Every structure is written in structure tokens, then in C-alpha cells.
Amino acid sequence: MHRILALALLTSTVLAQTVEDPALLAQRRADKLASPFLRLAPWHVSLADAQREAARAGKLIFVHCTRSFVPCGTSIRCEREVLASPDFVEFAGRVVLYGHVTAHLDADEDRFLFATRASGWPHHVVMDASGRVLGVHESHREKSVAEFARLVTEAEAFLALEAECARAIEAQQRRRLEAGLAVGALDLATARALYAASGTLPPADAERLAAAITDLEVAELLSRVDRFDERARPAVGAEFHALWRAGKRPAGRNAVRDFWSGILLHQETQERPDLALCEEALTQLESQFAEQRGYRGFLDERRAKLAELKLKATSR
């Protein structure tokens, strides 16, 4: 018991000394960073650098947590016998290596150890490039290259399964989006959420679905105004103009008609209308609705108004 108390007192004395002596802490950290094992493989001692390398190379990060503020015999033995072995150097090609040193020089840096579910040193984890922990080497397991490789293999298998599940979910969301748009069962917010959850789509499909969602956006904007109020039509046309500037175009027949006619009516109220846009809008409408009963008169009025606006522009 006396020996245990004496050891505890000695440990607390050393800790107090190192905490109070930044120069000594810095020297001990420098000594740890000069350890031979760090020169045998491409170790990073900056987490940010390791993450950038992992993102670039598409690899996982293998983390070795050690300490320098006081010696750690178990860490030193692992570094000399395992991390310096030829097998580990070969294993290092499979991952990005990050060596974390708890030095008691930076409290935030020190907290990394316990943020990765550690209880002491040495501690080993596998992370992805974002810093997400994907595997923790339990302290009761052997510290060996085979165990570290097993940890990486299990993390890779988990990521593969996660990606497979994500693709399945994306496919389901896309089917729901397609079916919902086909029967008109989706509101704008739901359609947008399903589109975002559908993953990366082939360009043609992405364009088609985006146009269908723009149809819903046009309908929602129209629902906010009294369509029997003539004064409201140019106002909603300004909203359609904003959609046009954002590169959005509707596809449904009713949405196309409302979209382009609204833009035309809005431009007619402007001091300096966009004549090229007016021509585009009118061309779109004439190509699809020229033969529609009751709409020919509206198109003739818009064509005459456009001619008037062009004449006014040339006389400025």
C-alpha cells in the first residue's frame, strides 16, 4: 500500500511539474516527434493534413494516439515493436497515417484523445476524411498489424454497406418522386425534398424532373394571387422572371403558358423591358398555343405590344 501511495504521489508530482513547465512540455513533444517510427512510414502529425490527404487519396485514416508529457511504456513498446515493423510499413500504404501526441500544450488538441473514445495510451482508431470514427481498437485486443488491418477491413466493409443502403434509399426516393409527379400528389416542398434525396441523376433525368418541379413552383406562386385580378398578373410575372434568371424552365402545358405569359405581362410594365426575353416568351407561347381557342387574341395583343416596345426602344 505504501508503494502504491508513493507511486501515486510521484506521478502527481511529475504531472504538476510538466503542466507548470511549458518549455519542458515542448521539448518532450519535440522528442516524441523525433521517434524513429515516424520516419519509417509517411506519418502526418497534423489532423488537417491527414484529412486532406485521405480525401485526395480516397483512403481511411489510421490514428495512433500517444503522449509526451510523461513517458508511456506501453506506447513506446508499440512504437518500437509494431509501428516500426516491416509489416506495418507495408500496411501503411493502405491508409493515411496520423500520429496524435497528447502534450498538454494545447487543451483543445489534447481533447482529441477522448473525443475518439479513448481511455488511455496508446489508442488506435480508424476515421474517414471528415473525421468520423469508423473503428476503435479496444484496449484488451493485441496491438498488432493484423489487428489494425482487421479494424480497417471492418471499417471499409461498413462504408461499402452504408453506400449500398444509401443507393437503395436514393432509388426509392426517386421512384416516389416520379410516381408522385405523375399523379400530381406532391406539393412543392415534398417534391424538392425527394429530388434532393434522389442522389446523382443522369443529366436528362435531372433536367426532366427539375422542370416538373418548376411546374409545381409556378403553380404555388399562382396560388398566392387572385388570378381574376388583372393587376396581380404582372406581379406574379416578376416571380416567374426570377425563376427564368435562375435557369428554371417549366415543362407542363399549363405551367408553360402561365410562366411565359406572366413574364410577358411583367416586362410590358417595365421602363426598359428585356426585348429579347419578350421575343423568347412570345415565341414559346405562339409555338404551343397559337391554335388554342380563346388564346389567339391574347397572343395578337402581346405581339402588337412587343412591336410597340421595340419601336419605343429604337426612338430613345
Secondary structure, DSSP 8 states (H G I E B T S, - for coil): -HHHHHHHHHHHHHHHHHHH-HHHHHHHHHHHHT-THHHHTTEES-HHHHHHHHHHHT--EEEEEEE-SS--HHHHHHHHHTTTSHHHHHHHTTSEEEEEEE-SS-HHHHHHHHHTT--SSSEEEEE-TT--EEEE--TTS--SHHHHHHHHHHHHHHHHHHHHHHHHHHHHHHHHHHHHHHHT---HHHHHHHHHTT-S--HHHHHHHHHHHHHHHHHHHHHTS-TT-TTHHHHHHHHHHHHHHTT----SHHHHHHHHHHHHHHHHTSSS--HHHHHHHHHHHHHHHTTSTTTHHHHHHHHHHHHHHHHHHHT-
